[in-house]
Amino acid sequence: MSAAAADVARKVEKPPASPHGWPRQRILGYALVCMWIAFLAGIAAYLILAWNGELFAKYAPSYVTGLGVTLLLVAISIVLGAILSVPIAYARMSKNRFLSGLAYAYVYFFRGTPLLAQTFLVYYGVGSFRPQLDMIGLWGFFREAFNCAIFAFSLNTAAYQAEILRGAIESVPRGQWEGAASLGLHKLQTMWKIILPQALIVALRPYGNEIILMIKGSAIVAIITVYDLMGITKLTYSRTFDFQSYVWAAIIYLIIVETLRHAVEWIERRITIHLQR
């Protein structure tokens, strides 16, 4: 090797040496893991020591009923929100400033205000228009707290789903549209057969996160007298003053969330199997 090449080799930066021993990050990581293990062990010990068979036998059926109400509320809201999100996403991508402005204002309002405030606006605010709603036959719908919750939740999730759908569609390269046009495909055919299948792969995880957020956010309907899972939990605690009623509710919510997370991951693996190498 020449002297010049040797000088160049000496000047090349060597990779940093691998850390030895117990750096601060590793110690902190192990400490946090130990804290979580201790916390979970404490919860398990509490449930074992404070087990009340009479409480479980008496209120377990109510918890099942409340869980059904929660799942029904979220399922209906997600489906209605998905239907509403399609025209909203279309309007957001429209070149018409009026349409895009209306869609932007809708999304901005429902994403920028708390879901609790929106639920209160529907549940308490609609009552101010009872005579008008009676005239068009809608008071029978809005006088039920469950229906008000569905209405508020559907409008809220439609805004989020519209942004998810818009972002996923715009993530598909423009060349896909041009290639489909060169083959003589109509825009609707291009959207249905080429763009949407690719966009839904991108949107799957955000959609899963939105469903999980709706599951957890649905607990607020207990405030407007809907006896969902959290409503039954509040009722149980008010009658027994047993703290484990909330612990069981938290465990049920955790099981639902983990089930949904694993389901989304399984679906993602199935629909992206052609991309795995």
C-alpha positions in Angstrom: 0.0 0.0 0.0 1.4 3.4 -0.9 2.0 6.1 1.7 -0.9 8.2 0.3 -3.3 5.3 0.5 -2.2 4.7 4.1 -2.8 8.3 5.1 -6.3 8.2 3.6 -7.0 4.9 5.5 -5.9 6.5 8.7 -8.2 9.5 8.1 -11.3 7.4 7.6 -13.4 7.6 10.7 -13.8 4.3 12.4 -17.2 3.3 13.7 -17.8 4.1 17.4 -16.9 1.3 19.8 -19.9 -0.7 21.1 -20.8 0.4 24.6 -19.8 -1.9 27.4 -21.2 -2.4 30.9 -24.5 -0.8 31.9 -25.1 2.6 30.2 -27.7 5.0 31.5 -30.3 4.2 28.9 -30.1 0.4 29.6 -30.4 1.0 33.4 -33.4 3.3 32.8 -35.1 0.8 30.5 -34.7 -2.1 32.9 -36.0 0.1 35.7 -39.1 1.0 33.8 -39.7 -2.7 32.9 -39.4 -3.6 36.6 -41.8 -0.9 37.5 -44.4 -2.2 35.1 -43.9 -5.7 36.3 -44.3 -4.6 39.9 -47.5 -2.6 39.0 -49.1 -5.5 37.1 -48.1 -7.9 40.0 -49.8 -5.5 42.4 -53.0 -5.3 40.4 -53.1 -9.2 40.2 -52.5 -9.5 43.9 -55.2 -6.9 44.7 -57.7 -8.8 42.5 -56.9 -12.1 44.2 -57.0 -10.7 47.7 -60.1 -8.5 47.1 -62.0 -11.1 45.1 -65.7 -10.9 45.9 -67.6 -13.8 44.4 -71.0 -12.3 45.3 -70.2 -9.1 43.5 -69.0 -11.0 40.4 -72.1 -13.2 40.3 -74.5 -10.3 40.8 -73.0 -7.8 38.3 -71.2 -9.9 35.7 -74.3 -10.1 33.5 -74.6 -6.3 33.7 -71.0 -6.0 32.5 -71.7 -8.3 29.6 -74.8 -6.1 28.7 -72.7 -2.9 29.0 -70.0 -4.4 26.8 -72.6 -5.2 24.2 -73.8 -1.6 24.2 -70.3 -0.3 23.9 -69.5 -2.5 20.9 -72.8 -1.8 19.2 -72.3 2.0 19.7 -68.8 1.9 18.2 -69.7 -0.4 15.4 -72.7 1.7 14.2 -70.7 4.9 14.6 -67.7 3.6 12.6 -69.9 2.3 9.8 -71.9 5.5 9.5 -68.7 7.6 9.8 -67.1 5.5 7.0 -70.1 6.2 4.7 -70.0 10.0 5.5 -66.2 10.1 5.1 -66.3 9.3 1.4 -68.0 12.5 0.2 -66.1 14.5 2.7 -62.8 13.2 1.5 -63.9 13.8 -2.1 -64.8 17.4 -1.3 -61.4 17.9 0.5 -59.6 16.8 -2.7 -61.9 18.8 -5.0 -60.6 21.7 -7.0 -63.8 23.6 -6.2 -62.8 26.0 -3.5 -66.3 26.2 -2.1 -66.6 22.4 -1.6 -63.1 22.0 -0.3 -63.6 24.9 2.1 -66.8 23.4 3.5 -65.1 20.1 4.0 -62.1 21.7 5.6 -64.3 23.6 8.0 -66.1 20.4 8.9 -62.9 18.4 9.5 -61.3 21.4 11.4 -64.2 21.7 13.8 -64.7 18.0 14.6 -60.9 17.3 14.9 -60.3 20.5 16.8 -62.9 20.2 19.5 -63.3 17.5 22.2 -65.6 14.6 21.6 -67.2 15.2 25.0 -68.1 18.8 24.0 -69.6 17.5 20.7 -71.6 14.9 22.6 -72.9 17.6 25.0 -73.8 19.9 22.1 -76.0 17.1 20.6 -77.5 15.7 23.8 -78.3 19.0 25.5 -78.4 21.4 22.5 -80.9 19.5 20.4 -83.5 19.8 23.1 -83.7 23.5 22.4 -85.2 22.7 19.0 -87.8 20.2 20.2 -90.8 22.0 18.5 -88.9 22.1 15.1 -87.8 18.4 15.5 -91.4 17.4 16.4 -92.6 19.0 13.2 -90.3 16.9 11.0 -90.6 13.8 13.1 -87.1 13.6 14.4 -87.7 14.3 18.1 -88.4 10.6 18.8 -84.8 9.9 17.6 -83.0 12.6 19.4 -84.7 12.2 22.8 -82.9 8.9 23.3 -79.4 9.3 24.7 -78.0 6.3 22.8 -79.1 7.9 19.5 -77.6 11.2 20.4 -74.3 9.4 21.2 -74.4 7.6 17.8 -75.1 10.9 16.0 -72.2 12.7 17.7 -69.7 9.8 17.4 -70.6 9.3 13.7 -69.9 13.0 12.9 -66.7 12.9 14.8 -65.2 9.8 13.4 -66.3 10.8 9.8 -63.9 13.8 10.1 -61.0 11.6 11.1 -61.8 8.8 8.6 -62.1 11.4 5.8 -58.6 12.6 6.5 -57.3 9.1 6.7 -58.9 8.2 3.3 -57.7 11.5 1.7 -54.1 11.0 2.9 -54.1 7.3 1.7 -55.4 8.2 -1.7 -53.0 11.0 -2.2 -50.1 8.7 -1.2 -50.6 6.6 -4.3 -48.2 7.8 -7.0 -49.7 10.0 -9.7 -48.3 7.6 -12.3 -50.9 5.0 -11.3 -53.6 7.4 -12.6 -51.7 8.1 -15.8 -51.0 4.4 -16.4 -54.7 3.5 -16.0 -55.7 6.4 -18.3 -53.3 5.0 -21.0 -55.1 1.7 -20.8 -58.4 3.4 -21.4 -59.8 2.9 -17.9 -62.5 5.3 -16.6 -61.7 7.4 -13.5 -64.2 5.4 -11.4 -62.7 2.1 -12.6 -59.2 3.4 -11.8 -60.3 4.5 -8.3 -62.1 1.2 -7.5 -59.7 -1.3 -9.0 -56.2 0.4 -8.8 -56.1 3.3 -6.4 -58.3 2.1 -3.5 -56.6 -1.3 -3.0 -53.3 0.4 -2.7 -54.7 3.2 -0.5 -56.4 0.9 1.9 -53.0 -0.8 2.6 -51.7 2.6 3.7 -54.9 3.4 5.6 -55.3 0.1 7.5 -53.3 1.0 10.6 -54.7 4.5 10.9 -58.2 3.0 10.6 -57.3 0.5 13.3 -56.1 3.3 15.6 -59.3 5.2 15.0 -61.4 2.2 16.0 -59.3 1.8 19.1 -59.7 5.5 20.0 -63.4 5.2 19.5 -63.6 2.2 21.8 -61.8 4.1 24.6 -63.6 7.4 23.8 -67.0 5.7 24.0 -66.7 5.7 27.8 -67.8 9.3 27.9 -71.4 8.3 27.0 -71.8 7.2 30.6 -72.1 10.9 31.4 -75.3 11.2 29.3 -77.0 8.2 31.0 -76.0 5.6 28.4 -75.4 2.3 30.3 -72.4 1.1 28.3 -69.5 -0.7 29.9 -68.4 2.4 31.8 -71.9 3.3 32.7 -72.5 -0.1 34.3 -69.1 0.3 36.1 -70.2 3.6 37.6 -73.5 2.1 38.6 -71.8 -0.9 40.2 -69.3 1.3 42.1 -72.1 3.6 43.4 -73.9 0.6 44.9 -70.9 -1.4 46.3 -68.1 1.2 46.7 -65.8 -1.6 45.6 -62.8 -0.3 43.7 -62.3 -3.6 41.8 -65.4 -2.8 39.7 -63.2 -0.2 37.9 -60.2 -2.6 37.7 -62.4 -5.1 35.9 -63.6 -2.5 33.5 -60.0 -1.5 32.7 -59.1 -5.1 32.1 -62.0 -5.5 29.7 -61.1 -2.4 27.7 -57.5 -3.6 27.6 -58.6 -7.0 26.2 -60.7 -5.3 23.5 -57.9 -3.0 22.5 -55.3 -5.8 22.3 -57.7 -8.0 20.3 -58.3 -5.2 17.8 -54.6 -4.5 17.6 -53.7 -8.1 16.8 -56.6 -8.3 14.3 -55.3 -5.3 12.4 -51.7 -6.7 12.4 -53.0 -10.1 11.1 -55.0 -8.4 8.3 -52.0 -6.3 7.4 -49.8 -9.4 7.1 -52.4 -11.0 4.9 -52.9 -8.2 2.5 -49.2 -7.3 2.2 -48.0 -10.9 1.8 -47.0 -10.0 -1.8 -44.8 -7.3 -0.5 -42.8 -9.4 1.9 -39.5 -10.8 0.8 
